[in-house]
Amino acid sequence: MTVERMLRMIAGFMILLSLALATWVDQRWFWFTAFIGANLLQSAFTNWCPMMAILRKAGVRS
């Protein structure tokens, strides 16, 4: 699996998880959802995401 596919999988999972937590635990989890969305938007313009750096250091192929 490549870094890009792994990044999309992790982002999608984190968004779904934060939405579930906001629904069943506390609505302040929506702030985490917004953070993930802002990070994805920023990475669309800069082509850099902190999770990509972490995945590359973990040995996921590019």
ZALUM-578613 format. One record per atom (N, C-alpha, C): residue in three letters; atom name; residue number from 1; y negated, z negated, x negated. Coordinates in nm, 3 decimals, padded with zeros to 5 digits. Example, Ala and Ser with C-alpha at 12.3 -4.5 7.8 and 13.67 -1.06 7.14 Angstrom:
# residues 2
<pt><lopa>ALA</lopa><rovex>N</rovex><tido>1</tido><y>00.569</y><z>-00.780</z><x>-01.319</x></pt>
<pt><lopa>ALA</lopa><rovex>CA</rovex><tido>1</tido><y>00.450</y><z>-00.780</z><x>-01.230</x></pt>
<pt><lopa>ALA</lopa><rovex>C</rovex><tido>1</tido><y>00.330</y><z>-00.780</z><x>-01.320</x></pt>
<pt><lopa>SER</lopa><rovex>N</rovex><tido>2</tido><y>00.225</y><z>-00.708</z><x>-01.285</x></pt>
<pt><lopa>SER</lopa><rovex>CA</rovex><tido>2</tido><y>00.106</y><z>-00.714</z><x>-01.367</x></pt>
<pt><lopa>SER</lopa><rovex>C</rovex><tido>2</tido><y>-00.003</y><z>-00.787</z><x>-01.290</x></pt>
END
This chain:
# residues 62
<pt><lopa>MET</lopa><rovex>N</rovex><tido>1</tido><y>00.117</y><z>00.000</z><x>-00.085</x></pt>
<pt><lopa>MET</lopa><rovex>CA</rovex><tido>1</tido><y>00.000</y><z>00.000</z><x>00.000</x></pt>
<pt><lopa>MET</lopa><rovex>C</rovex><tido>1</tido><y>-00.124</y><z>00.000</z><x>-00.090</x></pt>
<pt><lopa>THR</lopa><rovex>N</rovex><tido>2</tido><y>-00.222</y><z>00.078</z><x>-00.052</x></pt>
<pt><lopa>THR</lopa><rovex>CA</rovex><tido>2</tido><y>-00.343</y><z>00.089</z><x>-00.133</x></pt>
<pt><lopa>THR</lopa><rovex>C</rovex><tido>2</tido><y>-00.443</y><z>-00.020</z><x>-00.097</x></pt>
<pt><lopa>VAL</lopa><rovex>N</rovex><tido>3</tido><y>-00.544</y><z>-00.035</z><x>-00.183</x></pt>
<pt><lopa>VAL</lopa><rovex>CA</rovex><tido>3</tido><y>-00.649</y><z>-00.135</z><x>-00.161</x></pt>
<pt><lopa>VAL</lopa><rovex>C</rovex><tido>3</tido><y>-00.722</y><z>-00.108</z><x>-00.029</x></pt>
<pt><lopa>GLU</lopa><rovex>N</rovex><tido>4</tido><y>-00.751</y><z>00.017</z><x>-00.001</x></pt>
<pt><lopa>GLU</lopa><rovex>CA</rovex><tido>4</tido><y>-00.826</y><z>00.050</z><x>00.120</x></pt>
<pt><lopa>GLU</lopa><rovex>C</rovex><tido>4</tido><y>-00.747</y><z>00.014</z><x>00.247</x></pt>
<pt><lopa>ARG</lopa><rovex>N</rovex><tido>5</tido><y>-00.619</y><z>00.046</z><x>00.248</x></pt>
<pt><lopa>ARG</lopa><rovex>CA</rovex><tido>5</tido><y>-00.537</y><z>00.014</z><x>00.365</x></pt>
<pt><lopa>ARG</lopa><rovex>C</rovex><tido>5</tido><y>-00.519</y><z>-00.137</z><x>00.380</x></pt>
<pt><lopa>MET</lopa><rovex>N</rovex><tido>6</tido><y>-00.499</y><z>-00.205</z><x>00.269</x></pt>
<pt><lopa>MET</lopa><rovex>CA</rovex><tido>6</tido><y>-00.483</y><z>-00.350</z><x>00.271</x></pt>
<pt><lopa>MET</lopa><rovex>C</rovex><tido>6</tido><y>-00.613</y><z>-00.417</z><x>00.319</x></pt>
<pt><lopa>LEU</lopa><rovex>N</rovex><tido>7</tido><y>-00.726</y><z>-00.364</z><x>00.275</x></pt>
<pt><lopa>LEU</lopa><rovex>CA</rovex><tido>7</tido><y>-00.856</y><z>-00.418</z><x>00.316</x></pt>
<pt><lopa>LEU</lopa><rovex>C</rovex><tido>7</tido><y>-00.874</y><z>-00.404</z><x>00.467</x></pt>
<pt><lopa>ARG</lopa><rovex>N</rovex><tido>8</tido><y>-00.842</y><z>-00.288</z><x>00.523</x></pt>
<pt><lopa>ARG</lopa><rovex>CA</rovex><tido>8</tido><y>-00.854</y><z>-00.267</z><x>00.667</x></pt>
<pt><lopa>ARG</lopa><rovex>C</rovex><tido>8</tido><y>-00.760</y><z>-00.360</z><x>00.744</x></pt>
<pt><lopa>MET</lopa><rovex>N</rovex><tido>9</tido><y>-00.640</y><z>-00.380</z><x>00.692</x></pt>
<pt><lopa>MET</lopa><rovex>CA</rovex><tido>9</tido><y>-00.545</y><z>-00.468</z><x>00.757</x></pt>
<pt><lopa>MET</lopa><rovex>C</rovex><tido>9</tido><y>-00.595</y><z>-00.613</z><x>00.758</x></pt>
<pt><lopa>ILE</lopa><rovex>N</rovex><tido>10</tido><y>-00.646</y><z>-00.659</z><x>00.645</x></pt>
<pt><lopa>ILE</lopa><rovex>CA</rovex><tido>10</tido><y>-00.696</y><z>-00.796</z><x>00.635</x></pt>
<pt><lopa>ILE</lopa><rovex>C</rovex><tido>10</tido><y>-00.819</y><z>-00.814</z><x>00.724</x></pt>
<pt><lopa>ALA</lopa><rovex>N</rovex><tido>11</tido><y>-00.911</y><z>-00.718</z><x>00.724</x></pt>
<pt><lopa>ALA</lopa><rovex>CA</rovex><tido>11</tido><y>-01.032</y><z>-00.728</z><x>00.806</x></pt>
<pt><lopa>ALA</lopa><rovex>C</rovex><tido>11</tido><y>-00.995</y><z>-00.731</z><x>00.955</x></pt>
<pt><lopa>GLY</lopa><rovex>N</rovex><tido>12</tido><y>-00.906</y><z>-00.645</z><x>00.996</x></pt>
<pt><lopa>GLY</lopa><rovex>CA</rovex><tido>12</tido><y>-00.864</y><z>-00.643</z><x>01.136</x></pt>
<pt><lopa>GLY</lopa><rovex>C</rovex><tido>12</tido><y>-00.797</y><z>-00.774</z><x>01.176</x></pt>
<pt><lopa>PHE</lopa><rovex>N</rovex><tido>13</tido><y>-00.712</y><z>-00.826</z><x>01.091</x></pt>
<pt><lopa>PHE</lopa><rovex>CA</rovex><tido>13</tido><y>-00.646</y><z>-00.953</z><x>01.120</x></pt>
<pt><lopa>PHE</lopa><rovex>C</rovex><tido>13</tido><y>-00.747</y><z>-01.067</z><x>01.129</x></pt>
<pt><lopa>MET</lopa><rovex>N</rovex><tido>14</tido><y>-00.842</y><z>-01.070</z><x>01.035</x></pt>
<pt><lopa>MET</lopa><rovex>CA</rovex><tido>14</tido><y>-00.942</y><z>-01.177</z><x>01.035</x></pt>
<pt><lopa>MET</lopa><rovex>C</rovex><tido>14</tido><y>-01.032</y><z>-01.171</z><x>01.159</x></pt>
<pt><lopa>ILE</lopa><rovex>N</rovex><tido>15</tido><y>-01.067</y><z>-01.051</z><x>01.202</x></pt>
<pt><lopa>ILE</lopa><rovex>CA</rovex><tido>15</tido><y>-01.148</y><z>-01.038</z><x>01.324</x></pt>
<pt><lopa>ILE</lopa><rovex>C</rovex><tido>15</tido><y>-01.070</y><z>-01.087</z><x>01.445</x></pt>
<pt><lopa>LEU</lopa><rovex>N</rovex><tido>16</tido><y>-00.945</y><z>-01.046</z><x>01.459</x></pt>
<pt><lopa>LEU</lopa><rovex>CA</rovex><tido>16</tido><y>-00.865</y><z>-01.092</z><x>01.572</x></pt>
<pt><lopa>LEU</lopa><rovex>C</rovex><tido>16</tido><y>-00.843</y><z>-01.243</z><x>01.567</x></pt>
<pt><lopa>LEU</lopa><rovex>N</rovex><tido>17</tido><y>-00.819</y><z>-01.296</z><x>01.449</x></pt>
<pt><lopa>LEU</lopa><rovex>CA</rovex><tido>17</tido><y>-00.801</y><z>-01.440</z><x>01.435</x></pt>
<pt><lopa>LEU</lopa><rovex>C</rovex><tido>17</tido><y>-00.927</y><z>-01.516</z><x>01.473</x></pt>
<pt><lopa>SER</lopa><rovex>N</rovex><tido>18</tido><y>-01.042</y><z>-01.470</z><x>01.425</x></pt>
<pt><lopa>SER</lopa><rovex>CA</rovex><tido>18</tido><y>-01.167</y><z>-01.541</z><x>01.456</x></pt>
<pt><lopa>SER</lopa><rovex>C</rovex><tido>18</tido><y>-01.202</y><z>-01.530</z><x>01.604</x></pt>
<pt><lopa>LEU</lopa><rovex>N</rovex><tido>19</tido><y>-01.169</y><z>-01.417</z><x>01.667</x></pt>
<pt><lopa>LEU</lopa><rovex>CA</rovex><tido>19</tido><y>-01.191</y><z>-01.406</z><x>01.812</x></pt>
<pt><lopa>LEU</lopa><rovex>C</rovex><tido>19</tido><y>-01.100</y><z>-01.501</z><x>01.889</x></pt>
<pt><lopa>ALA</lopa><rovex>N</rovex><tido>20</tido><y>-00.976</y><z>-01.515</z><x>01.846</x></pt>
<pt><lopa>ALA</lopa><rovex>CA</rovex><tido>20</tido><y>-00.885</y><z>-01.609</z><x>01.912</x></pt>
<pt><lopa>ALA</lopa><rovex>C</rovex><tido>20</tido><y>-00.934</y><z>-01.752</z><x>01.893</x></pt>
<pt><lopa>LEU</lopa><rovex>N</rovex><tido>21</tido><y>-00.978</y><z>-01.785</z><x>01.772</x></pt>
<pt><lopa>LEU</lopa><rovex>CA</rovex><tido>21</tido><y>-01.029</y><z>-01.921</z><x>01.747</x></pt>
<pt><lopa>LEU</lopa><rovex>C</rovex><tido>21</tido><y>-01.155</y><z>-01.948</z><x>01.828</x></pt>
<pt><lopa>ALA</lopa><rovex>N</rovex><tido>22</tido><y>-01.241</y><z>-01.849</z><x>01.842</x></pt>
<pt><lopa>ALA</lopa><rovex>CA</rovex><tido>22</tido><y>-01.363</y><z>-01.866</z><x>01.922</x></pt>
<pt><lopa>ALA</lopa><rovex>C</rovex><tido>22</tido><y>-01.330</y><z>-01.884</z><x>02.069</x></pt>
<pt><lopa>THR</lopa><rovex>N</rovex><tido>23</tido><y>-01.224</y><z>-01.819</z><x>02.115</x></pt>
<pt><lopa>THR</lopa><rovex>CA</rovex><tido>23</tido><y>-01.186</y><z>-01.830</z><x>02.255</x></pt>
<pt><lopa>THR</lopa><rovex>C</rovex><tido>23</tido><y>-01.121</y><z>-01.964</z><x>02.286</x></pt>
<pt><lopa>TRP</lopa><rovex>N</rovex><tido>24</tido><y>-01.031</y><z>-02.009</z><x>02.198</x></pt>
<pt><lopa>TRP</lopa><rovex>CA</rovex><tido>24</tido><y>-00.951</y><z>-02.127</z><x>02.231</x></pt>
<pt><lopa>TRP</lopa><rovex>C</rovex><tido>24</tido><y>-00.990</y><z>-02.254</z><x>02.158</x></pt>
<pt><lopa>VAL</lopa><rovex>N</rovex><tido>25</tido><y>-01.074</y><z>-02.246</z><x>02.053</x></pt>
<pt><lopa>VAL</lopa><rovex>CA</rovex><tido>25</tido><y>-01.108</y><z>-02.367</z><x>01.978</x></pt>
<pt><lopa>VAL</lopa><rovex>C</rovex><tido>25</tido><y>-01.256</y><z>-02.400</z><x>01.992</x></pt>
<pt><lopa>ASP</lopa><rovex>N</rovex><tido>26</tido><y>-01.342</y><z>-02.313</z><x>01.940</x></pt>
<pt><lopa>ASP</lopa><rovex>CA</rovex><tido>26</tido><y>-01.486</y><z>-02.340</z><x>01.942</x></pt>
<pt><lopa>ASP</lopa><rovex>C</rovex><tido>26</tido><y>-01.560</y><z>-02.208</z><x>01.929</x></pt>
<pt><lopa>GLN</lopa><rovex>N</rovex><tido>27</tido><y>-01.663</y><z>-02.191</z><x>02.009</x></pt>
<pt><lopa>GLN</lopa><rovex>CA</rovex><tido>27</tido><y>-01.736</y><z>-02.064</z><x>02.009</x></pt>
<pt><lopa>GLN</lopa><rovex>C</rovex><tido>27</tido><y>-01.811</y><z>-02.038</z><x>01.879</x></pt>
<pt><lopa>ARG</lopa><rovex>N</rovex><tido>28</tido><y>-01.829</y><z>-02.138</z><x>01.796</x></pt>
<pt><lopa>ARG</lopa><rovex>CA</rovex><tido>28</tido><y>-01.897</y><z>-02.115</z><x>01.668</x></pt>
<pt><lopa>ARG</lopa><rovex>C</rovex><tido>28</tido><y>-01.817</y><z>-02.025</z><x>01.574</x></pt>
<pt><lopa>TRP</lopa><rovex>N</rovex><tido>29</tido><y>-01.689</y><z>-02.000</z><x>01.605</x></pt>
<pt><lopa>TRP</lopa><rovex>CA</rovex><tido>29</tido><y>-01.609</y><z>-01.906</z><x>01.526</x></pt>
<pt><lopa>TRP</lopa><rovex>C</rovex><tido>29</tido><y>-01.661</y><z>-01.763</z><x>01.538</x></pt>
<pt><lopa>PHE</lopa><rovex>N</rovex><tido>30</tido><y>-01.742</y><z>-01.736</z><x>01.641</x></pt>
<pt><lopa>PHE</lopa><rovex>CA</rovex><tido>30</tido><y>-01.803</y><z>-01.603</z><x>01.652</x></pt>
<pt><lopa>PHE</lopa><rovex>C</rovex><tido>30</tido><y>-01.892</y><z>-01.573</z><x>01.531</x></pt>
<pt><lopa>TRP</lopa><rovex>N</rovex><tido>31</tido><y>-01.946</y><z>-01.677</z><x>01.468</x></pt>
<pt><lopa>TRP</lopa><rovex>CA</rovex><tido>31</tido><y>-02.027</y><z>-01.655</z><x>01.347</x></pt>
<pt><lopa>TRP</lopa><rovex>C</rovex><tido>31</tido><y>-01.941</y><z>-01.596</z><x>01.235</x></pt>
<pt><lopa>PHE</lopa><rovex>N</rovex><tido>32</tido><y>-01.816</y><z>-01.637</z><x>01.227</x></pt>
<pt><lopa>PHE</lopa><rovex>CA</rovex><tido>32</tido><y>-01.726</y><z>-01.580</z><x>01.127</x></pt>
<pt><lopa>PHE</lopa><rovex>C</rovex><tido>32</tido><y>-01.696</y><z>-01.434</z><x>01.158</x></pt>
<pt><lopa>THR</lopa><rovex>N</rovex><tido>33</tido><y>-01.679</y><z>-01.403</z><x>01.286</x></pt>
<pt><lopa>THR</lopa><rovex>CA</rovex><tido>33</tido><y>-01.660</y><z>-01.264</z><x>01.328</x></pt>
<pt><lopa>THR</lopa><rovex>C</rovex><tido>33</tido><y>-01.780</y><z>-01.179</z><x>01.288</x></pt>
<pt><lopa>ALA</lopa><rovex>N</rovex><tido>34</tido><y>-01.900</y><z>-01.233</z><x>01.310</x></pt>
<pt><lopa>ALA</lopa><rovex>CA</rovex><tido>34</tido><y>-02.022</y><z>-01.161</z><x>01.273</x></pt>
<pt><lopa>ALA</lopa><rovex>C</rovex><tido>34</tido><y>-02.031</y><z>-01.143</z><x>01.122</x></pt>
<pt><lopa>PHE</lopa><rovex>N</rovex><tido>35</tido><y>-01.990</y><z>-01.242</z><x>01.045</x></pt>
<pt><lopa>PHE</lopa><rovex>CA</rovex><tido>35</tido><y>-01.990</y><z>-01.232</z><x>00.899</x></pt>
<pt><lopa>PHE</lopa><rovex>C</rovex><tido>35</tido><y>-01.898</y><z>-01.119</z><x>00.852</x></pt>
<pt><lopa>ILE</lopa><rovex>N</rovex><tido>36</tido><y>-01.780</y><z>-01.111</z><x>00.911</x></pt>
<pt><lopa>ILE</lopa><rovex>CA</rovex><tido>36</tido><y>-01.686</y><z>-01.005</z><x>00.874</x></pt>
<pt><lopa>ILE</lopa><rovex>C</rovex><tido>36</tido><y>-01.745</y><z>-00.868</z><x>00.907</x></pt>
<pt><lopa>GLY</lopa><rovex>N</rovex><tido>37</tido><y>-01.805</y><z>-00.855</z><x>01.025</x></pt>
<pt><lopa>GLY</lopa><rovex>CA</rovex><tido>37</tido><y>-01.867</y><z>-00.729</z><x>01.063</x></pt>
<pt><lopa>GLY</lopa><rovex>C</rovex><tido>37</tido><y>-01.981</y><z>-00.690</z><x>00.970</x></pt>
<pt><lopa>ALA</lopa><rovex>N</rovex><tido>38</tido><y>-02.064</y><z>-00.788</z><x>00.934</x></pt>
<pt><lopa>ALA</lopa><rovex>CA</rovex><tido>38</tido><y>-02.175</y><z>-00.760</z><x>00.842</x></pt>
<pt><lopa>ALA</lopa><rovex>C</rovex><tido>38</tido><y>-02.123</y><z>-00.718</z><x>00.706</x></pt>
<pt><lopa>ASN</lopa><rovex>N</rovex><tido>39</tido><y>-02.017</y><z>-00.781</z><x>00.660</x></pt>
<pt><lopa>ASN</lopa><rovex>CA</rovex><tido>39</tido><y>-01.958</y><z>-00.745</z><x>00.531</x></pt>
<pt><lopa>ASN</lopa><rovex>C</rovex><tido>39</tido><y>-01.901</y><z>-00.604</z><x>00.535</x></pt>
<pt><lopa>LEU</lopa><rovex>N</rovex><tido>40</tido><y>-01.836</y><z>-00.566</z><x>00.645</x></pt>
<pt><lopa>LEU</lopa><rovex>CA</rovex><tido>40</tido><y>-01.784</y><z>-00.430</z><x>00.658</x></pt>
<pt><lopa>LEU</lopa><rovex>C</rovex><tido>40</tido><y>-01.898</y><z>-00.328</z><x>00.661</x></pt>
<pt><lopa>LEU</lopa><rovex>N</rovex><tido>41</tido><y>-02.005</y><z>-00.360</z><x>00.731</x></pt>
<pt><lopa>LEU</lopa><rovex>CA</rovex><tido>41</tido><y>-02.120</y><z>-00.271</z><x>00.737</x></pt>
<pt><lopa>LEU</lopa><rovex>C</rovex><tido>41</tido><y>-02.183</y><z>-00.253</z><x>00.598</x></pt>
<pt><lopa>GLN</lopa><rovex>N</rovex><tido>42</tido><y>-02.201</y><z>-00.362</z><x>00.528</x></pt>
<pt><lopa>GLN</lopa><rovex>CA</rovex><tido>42</tido><y>-02.256</y><z>-00.357</z><x>00.392</x></pt>
<pt><lopa>GLN</lopa><rovex>C</rovex><tido>42</tido><y>-02.167</y><z>-00.276</z><x>00.300</x></pt>
<pt><lopa>SER</lopa><rovex>N</rovex><tido>43</tido><y>-02.035</y><z>-00.291</z><x>00.313</x></pt>
<pt><lopa>SER</lopa><rovex>CA</rovex><tido>43</tido><y>-01.945</y><z>-00.217</z><x>00.224</x></pt>
<pt><lopa>SER</lopa><rovex>C</rovex><tido>43</tido><y>-01.945</y><z>-00.068</z><x>00.254</x></pt>
<pt><lopa>ALA</lopa><rovex>N</rovex><tido>44</tido><y>-01.980</y><z>-00.030</z><x>00.377</x></pt>
<pt><lopa>ALA</lopa><rovex>CA</rovex><tido>44</tido><y>-01.989</y><z>00.113</z><x>00.411</x></pt>
<pt><lopa>ALA</lopa><rovex>C</rovex><tido>44</tido><y>-02.101</y><z>00.180</z><x>00.332</x></pt>
<pt><lopa>PHE</lopa><rovex>N</rovex><tido>45</tido><y>-02.208</y><z>00.106</z><x>00.305</x></pt>
<pt><lopa>PHE</lopa><rovex>CA</rovex><tido>45</tido><y>-02.321</y><z>00.163</z><x>00.232</x></pt>
<pt><lopa>PHE</lopa><rovex>C</rovex><tido>45</tido><y>-02.308</y><z>00.149</z><x>00.081</x></pt>
<pt><lopa>THR</lopa><rovex>N</rovex><tido>46</tido><y>-02.248</y><z>00.040</z><x>00.034</x></pt>
<pt><lopa>THR</lopa><rovex>CA</rovex><tido>46</tido><y>-02.241</y><z>00.015</z><x>-00.109</x></pt>
<pt><lopa>THR</lopa><rovex>C</rovex><tido>46</tido><y>-02.108</y><z>00.051</z><x>-00.172</x></pt>
<pt><lopa>ASN</lopa><rovex>N</rovex><tido>47</tido><y>-02.004</y><z>00.071</z><x>-00.087</x></pt>
<pt><lopa>ASN</lopa><rovex>CA</rovex><tido>47</tido><y>-01.868</y><z>00.097</z><x>-00.135</x></pt>
<pt><lopa>ASN</lopa><rovex>C</rovex><tido>47</tido><y>-01.816</y><z>-00.017</z><x>-00.223</x></pt>
<pt><lopa>TRP</lopa><rovex>N</rovex><tido>48</tido><y>-01.861</y><z>-00.139</z><x>-00.193</x></pt>
<pt><lopa>TRP</lopa><rovex>CA</rovex><tido>48</tido><y>-01.815</y><z>-00.258</z><x>-00.264</x></pt>
<pt><lopa>TRP</lopa><rovex>C</rovex><tido>48</tido><y>-01.793</y><z>-00.370</z><x>-00.164</x></pt>
<pt><lopa>CYS</lopa><rovex>N</rovex><tido>49</tido><y>-01.680</y><z>-00.437</z><x>-00.178</x></pt>
<pt><lopa>CYS</lopa><rovex>CA</rovex><tido>49</tido><y>-01.647</y><z>-00.548</z><x>-00.091</x></pt>
<pt><lopa>CYS</lopa><rovex>C</rovex><tido>49</tido><y>-01.580</y><z>-00.654</z><x>-00.178</x></pt>
<pt><lopa>PRO</lopa><rovex>N</rovex><tido>50</tido><y>-01.614</y><z>-00.781</z><x>-00.160</x></pt>
<pt><lopa>PRO</lopa><rovex>CA</rovex><tido>50</tido><y>-01.550</y><z>-00.886</z><x>-00.241</x></pt>
<pt><lopa>PRO</lopa><rovex>C</rovex><tido>50</tido><y>-01.398</y><z>-00.886</z><x>-00.229</x></pt>
<pt><lopa>MET</lopa><rovex>N</rovex><tido>51</tido><y>-01.346</y><z>-00.858</z><x>-00.111</x></pt>
<pt><lopa>MET</lopa><rovex>CA</rovex><tido>51</tido><y>-01.201</y><z>-00.857</z><x>-00.093</x></pt>
<pt><lopa>MET</lopa><rovex>C</rovex><tido>51</tido><y>-01.136</y><z>-00.745</z><x>-00.174</x></pt>
<pt><lopa>MET</lopa><rovex>N</rovex><tido>52</tido><y>-01.204</y><z>-00.633</z><x>-00.191</x></pt>
<pt><lopa>MET</lopa><rovex>CA</rovex><tido>52</tido><y>-01.149</y><z>-00.525</z><x>-00.274</x></pt>
<pt><lopa>MET</lopa><rovex>C</rovex><tido>52</tido><y>-01.133</y><z>-00.571</z><x>-00.418</x></pt>
<pt><lopa>ALA</lopa><rovex>N</rovex><tido>53</tido><y>-01.231</y><z>-00.643</z><x>-00.469</x></pt>
<pt><lopa>ALA</lopa><rovex>CA</rovex><tido>53</tido><y>-01.221</y><z>-00.695</z><x>-00.605</x></pt>
<pt><lopa>ALA</lopa><rovex>C</rovex><tido>53</tido><y>-01.104</y><z>-00.793</z><x>-00.617</x></pt>
<pt><lopa>ILE</lopa><rovex>N</rovex><tido>54</tido><y>-01.086</y><z>-00.878</z><x>-00.518</x></pt>
<pt><lopa>ILE</lopa><rovex>CA</rovex><tido>54</tido><y>-00.976</y><z>-00.974</z><x>-00.519</x></pt>
<pt><lopa>ILE</lopa><rovex>C</rovex><tido>54</tido><y>-00.841</y><z>-00.901</z><x>-00.514</x></pt>
<pt><lopa>LEU</lopa><rovex>N</rovex><tido>55</tido><y>-00.831</y><z>-00.801</z><x>-00.429</x></pt>
<pt><lopa>LEU</lopa><rovex>CA</rovex><tido>55</tido><y>-00.705</y><z>-00.726</z><x>-00.418</x></pt>
<pt><lopa>LEU</lopa><rovex>C</rovex><tido>55</tido><y>-00.673</y><z>-00.651</z><x>-00.547</x></pt>
<pt><lopa>ARG</lopa><rovex>N</rovex><tido>56</tido><y>-00.772</y><z>-00.594</z><x>-00.610</x></pt>
<pt><lopa>ARG</lopa><rovex>CA</rovex><tido>56</tido><y>-00.749</y><z>-00.524</z><x>-00.737</x></pt>
<pt><lopa>ARG</lopa><rovex>C</rovex><tido>56</tido><y>-00.702</y><z>-00.618</z><x>-00.845</x></pt>
<pt><lopa>LYS</lopa><rovex>N</rovex><tido>57</tido><y>-00.763</y><z>-00.738</z><x>-00.850</x></pt>
<pt><lopa>LYS</lopa><rovex>CA</rovex><tido>57</tido><y>-00.719</y><z>-00.837</z><x>-00.950</x></pt>
<pt><lopa>LYS</lopa><rovex>C</rovex><tido>57</tido><y>-00.579</y><z>-00.888</z><x>-00.920</x></pt>
<pt><lopa>ALA</lopa><rovex>N</rovex><tido>58</tido><y>-00.541</y><z>-00.884</z><x>-00.792</x></pt>
<pt><lopa>ALA</lopa><rovex>CA</rovex><tido>58</tido><y>-00.407</y><z>-00.927</z><x>-00.752</x></pt>
<pt><lopa>ALA</lopa><rovex>C</rovex><tido>58</tido><y>-00.301</y><z>-00.821</z><x>-00.784</x></pt>
<pt><lopa>GLY</lopa><rovex>N</rovex><tido>59</tido><y>-00.346</y><z>-00.702</z><x>-00.824</x></pt>
<pt><lopa>GLY</lopa><rovex>CA</rovex><tido>59</tido><y>-00.252</y><z>-00.599</z><x>-00.864</x></pt>
<pt><lopa>GLY</lopa><rovex>C</rovex><tido>59</tido><y>-00.221</y><z>-00.493</z><x>-00.760</x></pt>
<pt><lopa>VAL</lopa><rovex>N</rovex><tido>60</tido><y>-00.297</y><z>-00.492</z><x>-00.650</x></pt>
<pt><lopa>VAL</lopa><rovex>CA</rovex><tido>60</tido><y>-00.277</y><z>-00.388</z><x>-00.549</x></pt>
<pt><lopa>VAL</lopa><rovex>C</rovex><tido>60</tido><y>-00.330</y><z>-00.257</z><x>-00.605</x></pt>
<pt><lopa>ARG</lopa><rovex>N</rovex><tido>61</tido><y>-00.253</y><z>-00.150</z><x>-00.589</x></pt>
<pt><lopa>ARG</lopa><rovex>CA</rovex><tido>61</tido><y>-00.294</y><z>-00.023</z><x>-00.649</x></pt>
<pt><lopa>ARG</lopa><rovex>C</rovex><tido>61</tido><y>-00.411</y><z>00.040</z><x>-00.573</x></pt>
<pt><lopa>SER</lopa><rovex>N</rovex><tido>62</tido><y>-00.491</y><z>00.114</z><x>-00.646</x></pt>
<pt><lopa>SER</lopa><rovex>CA</rovex><tido>62</tido><y>-00.610</y><z>00.176</z><x>-00.586</x></pt>
<pt><lopa>SER</lopa><rovex>C</rovex><tido>62</tido><y>-00.577</y><z>00.299</z><x>-00.514</x></pt>
END
